[in-house]
Amino acid sequence: MKEKSGPPDYSEIIAYEKRSEGKQHHRGKTSERLLDKVAILSALAIEFAQTILDAGCGNGYMSKEFSQLVGPSGRVYALDSDDTGIAVLSEETKGTNIVAMAGDITTDTELPASTIDLIYLSTVFHIFSPKQVKGFEAEVKRLLRPRGKLAIVEIVKRTTPFGPPLNMRLSPEDLRHTLRLAALDTVEVGEYFYMQLFENRSSI
């Protein structure tokens, strides 16, 4: 297969961001093609039979990747506030180990406490208000098993061809100072993206 020559075309993402300015939306396919899924999945080290929460799942492209890795004994909760998108994803994944749910990770998701091995959140955290950050942290701590992991993907805090204003962006250091969880590695997951990992070290 031939690769396209010349610089990447970010026009789709830029147009999307203009349409969605000020709204809480997950980019879905527009960021999917820019993220290094191999690097993400390698760093997450997902195991067979684990339970994963893909928070702000958008069209569910990562939920489907997680589903393959946890196998039939595992479960993937695909959570998003977009009722219409969740209805589509639910239909697409009927009969699989993916449970598509409408909900908000910054509030009570109604999932059982201490049952999640990994919470994954991609290109969403930077839009949270201080109140939502507190709600997010509380729900993450409630849901994660001891030694469970949180993975947050964000756009780098420097000038890029697309993305939110610089004053909205968070560096890995910003994330580590904001969340009271044990910080693990920071992984590059695309030319303009990084993933910060955390671990829940609280006991049941």
DRENDO-1510 file (C-alpha; in Angstrom, 1 decimal, always signed):
<recs>
REC; n; res; u; v; w
REC; 1; MET; +0.0; +0.0; +0.0 .
REC; 2; LYS; +1.4; +3.4; -0.9 .
REC; 3; GLU; +1.7; +6.1; +1.7 .
REC; 4; LYS; +0.5; +9.6; +0.9 .
REC; 5; SER; +3.2; +12.1; +0.3 .
REC; 6; GLY; +3.2; +15.6; +1.8 .
REC; 7; PRO; +2.1; +16.9; +5.1 .
REC; 8; PRO; -0.9; +15.3; +6.9 .
REC; 9; ASP; -4.3; +16.8; +6.2 .
REC; 10; TYR; -5.8; +18.0; +9.5 .
REC; 11; SER; -8.7; +19.9; +7.9 .
REC; 12; GLU; -11.3; +17.4; +9.2 .
REC; 13; ILE; -10.2; +17.8; +12.8 .
REC; 14; ILE; -10.0; +21.6; +12.6 .
REC; 15; ALA; -13.5; +21.8; +11.1 .
REC; 16; TYR; -14.8; +19.4; +13.8 .
REC; 17; GLU; -13.3; +21.5; +16.5 .
REC; 18; LYS; -14.9; +24.7; +15.2 .
REC; 19; ARG; -18.3; +23.0; +15.1 .
REC; 20; SER; -17.9; +21.6; +18.6 .
REC; 21; GLU; -16.3; +24.6; +20.3 .
REC; 22; GLY; -17.3; +24.9; +23.9 .
REC; 23; LYS; -19.1; +21.5; +23.9 .
REC; 24; GLN; -18.1; +18.3; +25.5 .
REC; 25; HIS; -17.5; +16.0; +22.6 .
REC; 26; HIS; -15.1; +13.1; +22.0 .
REC; 27; ARG; -13.4; +13.3; +18.6 .
REC; 28; GLY; -13.9; +9.6; +17.7 .
REC; 29; LYS; -12.6; +8.8; +14.3 .
REC; 30; THR; -11.0; +12.2; +13.8 .
REC; 31; SER; -8.3; +11.5; +16.5 .
REC; 32; GLU; -8.3; +7.7; +15.9 .
REC; 33; ARG; -6.1; +8.0; +12.8 .
REC; 34; LEU; -3.6; +10.2; +14.6 .
REC; 35; LEU; -3.1; +8.0; +17.6 .
REC; 36; ASP; -0.5; +5.2; +17.8 .
REC; 37; LYS; -2.7; +2.3; +18.9 .
REC; 38; VAL; +0.2; -0.1; +19.0 .
REC; 39; ALA; +2.0; +2.1; +21.5 .
REC; 40; ILE; -1.1; +2.6; +23.5 .
REC; 41; LEU; -1.9; -1.1; +23.8 .
REC; 42; SER; +1.7; -2.1; +24.5 .
REC; 43; ALA; +1.9; +0.4; +27.4 .
REC; 44; LEU; -1.4; -0.7; +28.8 .
REC; 45; ALA; -0.4; -4.4; +28.9 .
REC; 46; ILE; -4.0; -5.6; +29.0 .
REC; 47; GLU; -4.5; -9.1; +30.2 .
REC; 48; PHE; -7.0; -11.8; +29.4 .
REC; 49; ALA; -10.3; -11.7; +31.5 .
REC; 50; GLN; -9.7; -8.1; +32.7 .
REC; 51; THR; -12.5; -5.6; +33.1 .
REC; 52; ILE; -12.0; -2.2; +31.3 .
REC; 53; LEU; -13.9; +1.0; +31.3 .
REC; 54; ASP; -13.5; +3.1; +28.1 .
REC; 55; ALA; -14.8; +6.5; +29.4 .
REC; 56; GLY; -15.8; +9.0; +26.8 .
REC; 57; CYS; -15.6; +6.1; +24.3 .
REC; 58; GLY; -16.9; +8.1; +21.3 .
REC; 59; ASN; -17.5; +5.6; +18.4 .
REC; 60; GLY; -15.9; +2.8; +20.5 .
REC; 61; TYR; -12.8; +2.2; +18.4 .
REC; 62; MET; -10.7; +1.6; +21.4 .
REC; 63; SER; -13.4; -0.4; +23.2 .
REC; 64; LYS; -13.2; -2.9; +20.2 .
REC; 65; GLU; -9.4; -3.1; +20.6 .
REC; 66; PHE; -9.8; -3.8; +24.3 .
REC; 67; SER; -12.5; -6.4; +23.6 .
REC; 68; GLN; -10.1; -8.5; +21.6 .
REC; 69; LEU; -7.5; -8.5; +24.3 .
REC; 70; VAL; -9.6; -9.3; +27.3 .
REC; 71; GLY; -11.3; -12.2; +25.5 .
REC; 72; PRO; -14.7; -13.7; +26.1 .
REC; 73; SER; -14.0; -14.0; +29.9 .
REC; 74; GLY; -13.4; -10.2; +30.1 .
REC; 75; ARG; -15.6; -7.2; +29.8 .
REC; 76; VAL; -15.4; -3.8; +28.3 .
REC; 77; TYR; -17.7; -1.0; +29.5 .
REC; 78; ALA; -18.0; +1.7; +26.7 .
REC; 79; LEU; -19.3; +4.8; +28.4 .
REC; 80; ASP; -20.2; +8.1; +26.7 .
REC; 81; SER; -22.7; +10.9; +27.3 .
REC; 82; ASP; -23.8; +10.9; +23.6 .
REC; 83; ASP; -27.0; +8.8; +23.8 .
REC; 84; THR; -27.3; +8.5; +20.0 .
REC; 85; GLY; -23.7; +7.3; +19.6 .
REC; 86; ILE; -24.1; +4.8; +22.4 .
REC; 87; ALA; -27.2; +3.4; +20.8 .
REC; 88; VAL; -25.3; +2.9; +17.5 .
REC; 89; LEU; -22.4; +1.2; +19.3 .
REC; 90; SER; -24.7; -1.0; +21.3 .
REC; 91; GLU; -26.2; -2.3; +18.1 .
REC; 92; GLU; -22.8; -2.8; +16.5 .
REC; 93; THR; -21.5; -4.8; +19.5 .
REC; 94; LYS; -24.5; -6.9; +20.3 .
REC; 95; GLY; -23.5; -10.3; +21.5 .
REC; 96; THR; -19.9; -9.3; +22.3 .
REC; 97; ASN; -18.2; -8.6; +25.6 .
REC; 98; ILE; -18.7; -4.9; +25.1 .
REC; 99; VAL; -21.4; -3.2; +27.2 .
REC; 100; ALA; -22.3; +0.2; +25.7 .
REC; 101; MET; -23.6; +2.7; +28.3 .
REC; 102; ALA; -24.8; +6.3; +28.3 .
REC; 103; GLY; -23.2; +8.1; +31.3 .
REC; 104; ASP; -20.7; +10.5; +32.6 .
REC; 105; ILE; -17.4; +9.5; +34.3 .
REC; 106; THR; -17.4; +12.7; +36.4 .
REC; 107; THR; -20.5; +11.5; +38.2 .
REC; 108; ASP; -21.7; +8.1; +39.6 .
REC; 109; THR; -21.7; +5.6; +36.7 .
REC; 110; GLU; -23.6; +3.1; +38.8 .
REC; 111; LEU; -21.0; +0.4; +38.0 .
REC; 112; PRO; -20.0; -1.8; +41.0 .
REC; 113; ALA; -17.1; -0.5; +43.2 .
REC; 114; SER; -13.6; -1.9; +43.0 .
REC; 115; THR; -14.4; -4.0; +39.8 .
REC; 116; ILE; -12.4; -2.2; +37.1 .
REC; 117; ASP; -8.8; -3.1; +36.1 .
REC; 118; LEU; -8.3; -0.2; +33.7 .
REC; 119; ILE; -10.0; +3.1; +33.1 .
REC; 120; TYR; -9.1; +4.7; +29.7 .
REC; 121; LEU; -9.9; +8.3; +28.9 .
REC; 122; SER; -8.8; +9.9; +25.6 .
REC; 123; THR; -8.7; +13.6; +24.7 .
REC; 124; VAL; -11.5; +14.5; +27.2 .
REC; 125; PHE; -9.8; +15.4; +30.5 .
REC; 126; HIS; -8.8; +19.0; +29.4 .
REC; 127; ILE; -12.4; +20.1; +29.1 .
REC; 128; PHE; -13.4; +19.1; +32.7 .
REC; 129; SER; -14.2; +21.9; +35.0 .
REC; 130; PRO; -12.7; +21.9; +38.5 .
REC; 131; LYS; -15.9; +20.4; +39.9 .
REC; 132; GLN; -15.8; +17.7; +37.2 .
REC; 133; VAL; -12.2; +16.9; +37.9 .
REC; 134; LYS; -13.2; +16.2; +41.6 .
REC; 135; GLY; -16.1; +14.0; +40.5 .
REC; 136; PHE; -13.9; +12.2; +38.0 .
REC; 137; GLU; -11.2; +11.4; +40.6 .
REC; 138; ALA; -13.8; +10.2; +43.1 .
REC; 139; GLU; -15.4; +7.9; +40.6 .
REC; 140; VAL; -12.1; +6.6; +39.4 .
REC; 141; LYS; -11.0; +5.7; +42.9 .
REC; 142; ARG; -14.4; +4.1; +43.6 .
REC; 143; LEU; -14.3; +1.9; +40.5 .
REC; 144; LEU; -10.6; +0.8; +40.3 .
REC; 145; ARG; -9.5; -2.4; +42.0 .
REC; 146; PRO; -6.4; -2.0; +44.2 .
REC; 147; ARG; -3.5; -1.7; +41.7 .
REC; 148; GLY; -5.9; -0.9; +38.9 .
REC; 149; LYS; -4.7; +1.6; +36.4 .
REC; 150; LEU; -6.0; +4.9; +34.9 .
REC; 151; ALA; -4.7; +5.9; +31.4 .
REC; 152; ILE; -5.3; +9.5; +30.2 .
REC; 153; VAL; -4.5; +10.4; +26.6 .
REC; 154; GLU; -4.1; +14.2; +26.0 .
REC; 155; ILE; -2.7; +16.4; +23.3 .
REC; 156; VAL; +0.7; +17.9; +24.0 .
REC; 157; LYS; +1.0; +21.3; +25.6 .
REC; 158; ARG; +2.6; +23.2; +22.7 .
REC; 159; THR; +1.6; +24.7; +19.4 .
REC; 160; THR; +0.1; +22.0; +17.0 .
REC; 161; PRO; -1.9; +22.2; +13.7 .
REC; 162; PHE; -5.1; +21.4; +15.7 .
REC; 163; GLY; -6.4; +21.1; +19.2 .
REC; 164; PRO; -7.7; +23.3; +22.0 .
REC; 165; PRO; -6.2; +26.6; +23.0 .
REC; 166; LEU; -2.8; +26.2; +24.9 .
REC; 167; ASN; -4.4; +27.6; +28.1 .
REC; 168; MET; -6.8; +24.6; +28.1 .
REC; 169; ARG; -4.1; +22.0; +27.6 .
REC; 170; LEU; -2.4; +19.9; +30.3 .
REC; 171; SER; +1.2; +18.6; +30.4 .
REC; 172; PRO; +1.9; +15.2; +32.1 .
REC; 173; GLU; +3.2; +17.2; +35.1 .
REC; 174; ASP; -0.1; +19.1; +35.2 .
REC; 175; LEU; -2.0; +15.8; +35.3 .
REC; 176; ARG; +0.2; +14.4; +38.0 .
REC; 177; HIS; -0.3; +17.4; +40.2 .
REC; 178; THR; -4.0; +17.4; +39.6 .
REC; 179; LEU; -4.9; +13.8; +40.4 .
REC; 180; ARG; -4.1; +12.1; +43.7 .
REC; 181; LEU; -3.2; +8.8; +42.3 .
REC; 182; ALA; +0.2; +7.2; +42.0 .
REC; 183; ALA; +1.8; +8.3; +38.7 .
REC; 184; LEU; +3.5; +5.8; +36.5 .
REC; 185; ASP; +4.9; +6.2; +33.0 .
REC; 186; THR; +4.3; +8.9; +30.4 .
REC; 187; VAL; +4.2; +7.4; +26.9 .
REC; 188; GLU; +4.3; +9.1; +23.5 .
REC; 189; VAL; +1.3; +7.8; +21.6 .
REC; 190; GLY; +1.4; +9.9; +18.4 .
REC; 191; GLU; +3.1; +12.9; +17.0 .
REC; 192; TYR; +0.9; +15.3; +19.1 .
REC; 193; PHE; -0.3; +13.0; +21.9 .
REC; 194; TYR; +0.9; +11.5; +25.1 .
REC; 195; MET; -0.6; +9.0; +27.6 .
REC; 196; GLN; -0.1; +9.4; +31.3 .
REC; 197; LEU; -0.6; +6.3; +33.4 .
REC; 198; PHE; -1.6; +6.1; +37.1 .
REC; 199; GLU; -2.2; +3.3; +39.6 .
REC; 200; ASN; -4.7; +3.0; +42.4 .
REC; 201; ARG; -2.7; +2.1; +45.5 .
REC; 202; SER; -5.5; +2.4; +48.0 .
REC; 203; SER; -6.7; -0.8; +49.7 .
REC; 204; ILE; -10.3; -2.1; +49.6 .
</recs>
